[in-house]
Amino acid sequence: MSNFSRRRFLQNSLVGAAGVTLLPYTKSFGMGANDTIRIGFIGLGQQAMNLLNGFSRIKGVKIVAGADVYGIKRERFKLKVNEFYNARNTKVEVETYKDYRKIIDRKDIDAVVIATPDHWHALIAIDACNAGKDIYQEKPITYTIKESIKVAAAVRRNNIIFATGSQQRSDSNYQHAVNMVHREEFGKLTKVNAFVGPGPSIYDLPEEQIPADLDWKQWLGPMPSVHYNSALNPPITINPPTKETFWARWRYYKGLGGGFTCDWGAHNFDIGQWGLKKDHSGPVEVIPPGYKDTKYLTYVYDNGITMTNEAYDDKETRGVKFWGEDGWIEVSRGSIAASDPSLLPEKREVEAGLYEKSPGHLENFIDAVRARIDPIVPVEIGQRTATCSILGNIAYELKRPVAWSPEKQYFINDPEAEKFYHREYENGYKL
């Protein structure tokens, strides 16, 4: 993954990779250019550990706090942070909390990293915005469409620097592929394959005993009560140290997450819409597979081009393939190919196995915090990508096409679809 030098970052941000002008913020910021940015982590699972590896190595950044409802994860986080700083003879006071609001309330924390399950994203992000904290938030930015719009509004209302974890935007191979599309180097774009995998399935895991140090009620937060299963919160140990052996599976079940549609849609639908120049807009219709002669989940745009959740090779690579009138280019993590070698970059970067731990995307966020300008993936792009993904799941659920207005960000004459615009909170929580 490319490391953004400060000069390159400012050039890319001010011009915008897709030709969108991104203007500097007017918010005053007490931190000097060489001062330390102090970060608190909210959600301390597997992805947080990856992000910790990246952020802790960025010059001028200190990790000072972490919050999670699972006690053993708080213990692991503190050990990892102390281990890192002790190895560098750096003294940092690291505090951990069960309640994320303890981090939000701290005046000495400049930014937060939100890596919780999706159903907590909106509430935590809005609280952080209102407290003046800059935010790096994992994708998809929210669980519902209404939440995504509310988060974007809170970011702009409070002049917050907000980045989301769509790391592929910072990968030079993806940047090159989209640049080739925008320049029409293989003719006008005709269609896009953006393969992400299936939608969520019914939660059918058996009930298990809740660990003593896990506050399950707080983990559930605003969502309806469901029973605990360790697959939702993968077990770890401290002594001996063993980490998660799989990604937490809440993301694959209805009512808990958005399936691969949202989990990988936040990556590949994002790149597809970027290539389509619709990442500040969205589809006008979403058609589920099985409807009439439609074979794949299909997004239709106002220019007539479609993006399908369709594999472009026998390996079912989770990647994106852009088809033009005179050729094609396909890109995935660690790989890029094209119909003609002249379409390929001179230098191909990124090892797929190191993707989650590479700091380039995180450095982009830190540079944005210092310069008070939008990062490479600002909140509006994260919001539109989340909406695109969620619309796919709504079409799956209704088993018929869904008409959508990108301008109004609402359904067109569809009361049945409107029921999925938001899930009302429970347990006394309010958006």
C-alpha positions in Angstrom: 0.0 0.0 0.0 1.4 3.4 -0.9 2.6 5.6 1.9 1.3 9.0 1.3 3.9 11.7 1.7 2.5 14.9 3.0 2.9 16.6 -0.4 1.2 13.8 -2.3 -1.6 13.6 0.3 -2.4 17.3 0.0 -2.4 17.1 -3.8 -4.7 14.1 -3.8 -7.0 15.5 -1.2 -7.4 19.0 -2.6 -8.0 17.8 -6.1 -9.7 14.6 -5.2 -9.0 11.2 -6.8 -12.3 11.3 -8.6 -12.1 15.0 -9.5 -14.0 16.3 -6.5 -12.6 19.4 -4.8 -12.2 18.9 -1.1 -11.9 22.2 0.7 -9.9 22.7 4.0 -11.9 22.9 7.2 -12.3 26.1 9.1 -12.4 24.5 12.5 -9.7 25.9 14.8 -7.4 23.2 16.0 -5.1 23.7 19.0 -2.5 21.1 18.0 0.6 22.3 16.3 2.0 20.5 13.2 4.6 18.6 15.3 2.4 17.8 18.3 1.2 14.4 19.4 -2.2 13.1 18.4 -3.7 11.1 21.2 -6.1 8.3 20.2 -8.6 6.2 22.1 -9.9 2.9 20.7 -13.5 1.9 21.0 -14.1 -1.8 20.3 -11.0 -4.0 20.9 -11.6 -7.1 18.8 -9.6 -8.6 15.9 -9.8 -5.6 13.6 -8.8 -3.2 16.4 -5.6 -5.2 16.9 -4.8 -4.8 13.2 -5.5 -1.0 13.5 -3.4 -0.9 16.7 -0.4 -2.3 14.8 -0.8 0.4 12.1 -1.6 3.5 14.2 1.0 2.8 16.9 3.8 3.0 14.3 2.8 6.4 12.9 5.1 9.2 14.1 3.4 11.7 16.4 0.6 9.3 17.4 0.0 7.9 20.9 -2.5 5.3 21.8 -3.8 6.2 25.3 -7.1 4.5 25.9 -9.3 1.6 24.9 -12.9 0.6 25.6 -14.7 -2.7 25.2 -17.6 -4.6 27.0 -15.4 -7.7 27.1 -12.9 -7.7 30.0 -10.3 -10.0 28.5 -10.2 -7.8 25.4 -9.5 -4.8 27.6 -6.7 -6.7 29.3 -5.2 -7.8 25.9 -5.3 -4.2 24.6 -3.5 -2.8 27.6 -0.8 -5.5 27.4 -0.3 -4.9 23.7 0.0 -1.2 24.0 2.3 -1.3 27.0 4.4 -3.9 25.2 4.8 -1.7 22.2 5.8 1.4 24.1 8.0 -0.4 26.6 10.0 -1.8 23.7 10.7 1.7 22.6 11.4 3.1 26.0 8.4 5.4 25.7 6.2 6.1 28.8 2.5 6.2 28.0 -0.3 5.9 30.5 -2.9 3.5 29.0 -6.4 3.3 30.5 -9.2 0.9 29.6 -12.9 1.2 30.2 -16.1 -0.8 29.8 -18.1 2.3 28.9 -16.9 4.0 25.7 -18.2 7.3 27.0 -15.3 7.5 29.4 -13.1 7.9 26.3 -15.5 10.4 24.7 -15.4 12.5 27.9 -11.7 12.8 28.1 -10.5 16.2 27.0 -6.9 15.0 26.4 -8.0 12.6 23.6 -8.0 14.1 20.1 -9.4 11.2 18.0 -11.2 7.9 18.4 -11.0 4.7 16.4 -14.4 2.9 16.3 -14.1 -0.8 15.6 -17.2 -2.1 17.3 -20.0 -4.3 15.7 -22.0 -2.3 13.1 -25.1 -1.8 15.3 -23.1 0.5 17.7 -21.4 2.6 15.0 -23.9 5.4 14.7 -24.4 6.1 18.4 -20.7 6.2 19.2 -19.8 8.3 16.1 -22.5 10.9 16.9 -21.4 11.1 20.5 -17.8 11.5 19.3 -18.8 14.2 16.9 -20.6 16.1 19.5 -17.6 15.9 21.8 -15.3 17.3 19.0 -13.3 14.1 18.5 -12.0 13.2 15.0 -13.0 9.7 13.9 -11.5 6.7 12.1 -14.5 4.3 11.9 -14.5 0.8 10.5 -16.8 0.0 7.6 -19.7 -0.1 6.9 -20.1 3.2 8.6 -23.6 2.2 10.0 -26.1 -0.6 10.1 -29.1 1.4 8.6 -29.5 4.1 5.9 -31.0 6.6 8.3 -28.1 6.2 10.7 -25.6 6.8 7.9 -27.3 10.1 7.0 -27.4 11.2 10.7 -23.7 10.4 11.1 -22.7 12.4 8.0 -24.7 15.4 9.2 -23.1 15.2 12.7 -19.6 15.1 11.1 -20.2 18.3 9.1 -22.1 20.0 11.8 -19.2 19.6 14.2 -16.4 20.1 11.6 -15.0 16.6 12.4 -12.3 14.8 10.3 -13.9 11.5 9.6 -12.3 8.6 7.7 -13.7 5.1 7.1 -11.9 1.8 6.7 -12.2 1.5 2.9 -8.5 0.8 2.7 -8.7 -0.1 -1.0 -8.9 3.6 -1.8 -5.4 4.0 -0.6 -4.1 1.1 -2.7 -2.2 2.2 -5.8 -3.6 -0.7 -7.9 -7.2 0.3 -7.2 -6.3 4.0 -7.8 -4.7 3.0 -11.1 -7.6 0.9 -12.2 -10.1 3.6 -11.5 -7.9 6.2 -13.2 -7.9 4.0 -16.4 -11.7 3.8 -16.3 -12.1 7.6 -15.8 -9.7 8.3 -18.7 -11.5 5.8 -20.9 -8.3 4.1 -21.8 -10.2 1.0 -22.9 -13.3 2.8 -24.2 -16.4 3.9 -22.5 -17.4 1.9 -19.4 -20.2 -0.6 -20.2 -20.6 -2.7 -17.0 -19.0 -3.5 -13.6 -18.5 -6.8 -11.8 -18.0 -6.1 -8.1 -18.1 -9.5 -6.3 -18.7 -9.4 -2.6 -20.5 -12.7 -1.7 -24.0 -13.4 -0.2 -26.3 -11.5 2.0 -26.9 -12.3 5.7 -28.6 -15.5 6.8 -30.9 -16.4 9.7 -29.2 -16.5 13.1 -29.5 -20.1 14.0 -26.5 -20.7 16.3 -27.2 -22.5 19.6 -27.3 -20.6 22.8 -24.1 -20.8 25.0 -23.2 -19.5 28.4 -22.1 -15.9 28.5 -18.5 -15.4 29.7 -18.3 -13.9 33.2 -16.4 -10.8 32.0 -18.6 -10.0 29.0 -21.4 -7.5 29.5 -23.8 -9.0 26.9 -26.6 -6.5 27.6 -24.2 -3.7 26.8 -22.9 -5.5 23.8 -26.5 -5.7 22.5 -27.0 -2.0 23.2 -29.8 -0.6 21.0 -30.7 -3.9 19.2 -33.3 -6.5 20.1 -32.2 -9.2 22.5 -30.6 -12.3 21.0 -28.9 -15.2 22.8 -25.1 -15.4 23.1 -22.9 -17.7 21.0 -19.1 -17.5 21.1 -19.0 -17.3 17.3 -20.3 -13.7 17.7 -17.4 -12.8 20.0 -14.5 -15.2 19.2 -12.6 -16.5 22.3 -9.1 -15.4 23.0 -6.7 -16.1 25.9 -4.0 -14.0 27.6 -1.8 -16.8 29.0 -0.8 -18.4 26.8 -1.6 -15.6 24.3 -4.0 -16.8 21.6 -5.9 -14.4 19.3 -9.1 -14.8 17.3 -9.0 -17.6 14.7 -11.9 -16.3 12.7 -13.7 -13.0 12.1 -16.6 -12.5 14.5 -19.7 -13.9 12.8 -22.3 -11.4 13.9 -21.7 -9.8 10.6 -23.1 -12.7 8.7 -26.6 -13.0 10.4 -29.8 -11.0 9.9 -30.5 -8.6 12.7 -26.9 -8.6 13.7 -25.0 -7.6 10.5 -25.3 -7.1 6.8 -23.7 -10.2 5.5 -21.0 -10.1 2.9 -23.2 -7.5 1.1 -22.3 -4.9 3.6 -19.0 -6.4 5.0 -17.3 -6.6 1.5 -19.7 -4.3 -0.3 -18.1 -1.5 1.8 -14.9 -2.4 -0.2 -15.9 -3.6 -3.6 -19.2 -1.7 -4.2 -17.2 1.3 -3.1 -14.6 0.8 -5.8 -17.3 0.0 -8.3 -19.2 3.3 -7.6 -15.9 5.2 -7.6 -15.2 3.9 -11.1 -18.7 4.8 -12.2 -18.3 8.3 -10.8 -21.4 7.6 -8.6 -19.7 7.5 -5.2 -21.3 10.8 -4.2 -24.6 9.5 -5.6 -25.9 5.9 -6.0 -28.1 3.5 -8.0 -31.6 4.3 -9.1 -32.7 0.7 -8.9 -31.6 -2.5 -7.2 -32.7 -5.9 -8.5 -32.2 -9.1 -6.6 -31.1 -12.4 -8.1 -34.0 -14.7 -9.1 -36.3 -11.8 -10.1 -37.4 -12.6 -13.7 -34.2 -13.2 -15.7 -31.8 -11.5 -13.2 -29.0 -13.9 -12.2 -27.1 -11.6 -9.8 -27.7 -8.8 -7.4 -27.8 -5.9 -9.8 -27.4 -2.1 -9.3 -28.7 0.1 -12.1 -27.5 3.7 -12.5 -29.0 6.6 -14.2 -26.6 6.4 -17.1 -27.8 2.8 -17.8 -24.7 1.1 -16.6 -25.0 -1.8 -14.2 -22.9 -3.1 -11.3 -23.4 -6.8 -10.4 -22.4 -8.9 -7.5 -20.9 -11.3 -9.9 -17.6 -13.2 -9.8 -15.4 -12.6 -12.8 -13.2 -15.7 -12.4 -13.5 -19.3 -11.4 -11.8 -18.6 -8.0 -14.6 -16.2 -7.1 -12.1 -13.6 -6.2 -13.5 -10.7 -4.2 -12.5 -8.0 -6.5 -13.8 -5.6 -9.2 -13.7 -5.9 -13.0 -14.5 -2.9 -15.2 -15.6 -3.6 -18.7 -15.2 -1.1 -21.5 -16.0 -1.0 -25.2 -12.4 -2.0 -26.1 -11.2 -4.1 -23.1 -11.2 -4.6 -19.4 -9.3 -4.1 -16.2 -9.7 -6.1 -13.0 -8.3 -5.5 -9.5 -8.3 -7.3 -6.2 -6.1 -7.2 -3.1 -2.6 -7.9 -4.3 -3.6 -8.4 -7.9 -4.3 -6.4 -11.0 -4.8 -7.6 -14.6 -6.1 -6.2 -17.9 -7.0 -7.1 -21.4 -3.9 -5.3 -22.7 -0.6 -5.0 -20.8 -0.4 -1.3 -21.7 -3.3 -0.7 -19.2 -1.3 -2.0 -16.3 0.8 0.1 -13.9 4.5 0.0 -14.1 4.8 -1.0 -10.5 2.3 -3.3 -8.7 2.1 -3.0 -5.0 0.5 -4.5 -1.9 0.8 -8.0 -0.6 -2.7 -9.3 0.2 -1.6 -11.0 3.4 -0.4 -7.7 4.9 -3.4 -5.7 3.7 -5.2 -5.2 7.1 -2.0 -4.1 8.8 -0.5 -1.7 6.3 -0.5 1.8 7.7 -0.9 3.9 4.5 -4.6 4.4 4.9 -4.2 5.2 8.5 -1.4 7.7 7.8 -3.8 9.4 5.4 -6.3 9.9 8.2 -3.6 11.3 10.5 -2.4 13.7 7.8 -6.0 14.8 7.4 -6.4 15.5 11.1 -3.2 17.7 11.1 -4.1 19.6 7.9 -7.9 19.8 8.7 -9.0 18.6 5.3 -10.9 15.6 4.2 -9.1 12.2 4.0 -9.2 10.0 0.9 -12.5 8.5 2.0 -14.6 11.2 3.6 -17.9 10.6 5.4 -20.1 11.2 2.4 -18.4 8.5 0.4 -18.7 6.1 3.3 -22.3 7.0 3.7 -23.2 6.4 0.0 -21.3 3.1 0.0 -23.1 1.9 3.1 -26.4 2.9 1.5 -25.6 1.1 -1.7 -24.8 -2.1 0.3 -27.9 -1.9 2.5 -30.1 -1.4 -0.5 -28.8 -4.7 -1.8 -30.0 -6.5 1.3 -33.4 -4.8 1.2 -33.8 -6.1 -2.4 -32.8 -9.5 -1.2 -35.4 -9.3 1.6 -38.2 -8.1 -0.6 -37.3 -10.4 -3.5 -38.1 -7.7 -6.0 -36.6 -4.5 -7.4 -36.3 -1.5 -5.2 -36.4 2.0 -6.8 -34.2 4.6 -5.1 -33.7 8.4 -5.4 -30.0 9.3 -4.9 -30.9 12.9 -4.7 -33.5 12.5 -2.0 -31.8 9.5 -0.5 -35.1 7.8 -0.1 -37.3 5.1 -1.7 -39.6 5.9 -4.6 -43.2 5.1 -3.9 -42.4 2.0 -1.8 -43.9 1.9 1.7 -42.8 -1.7 2.1 -39.1 -0.9 1.5 -39.4 2.2 3.8 -39.7 -0.2 6.7 -36.0 -1.1 6.2 -34.8 2.5 6.2 -34.1 2.2 9.9 -34.5 -0.2 12.8 -36.0 1.5 15.8 -33.7 1.2 18.8 -34.6 -0.7 21.9 -33.5 -0.7 25.6 -34.0 3.0 25.9 -31.5 4.1 23.2 -32.4 6.9 20.7 -30.7 8.0 17.5 
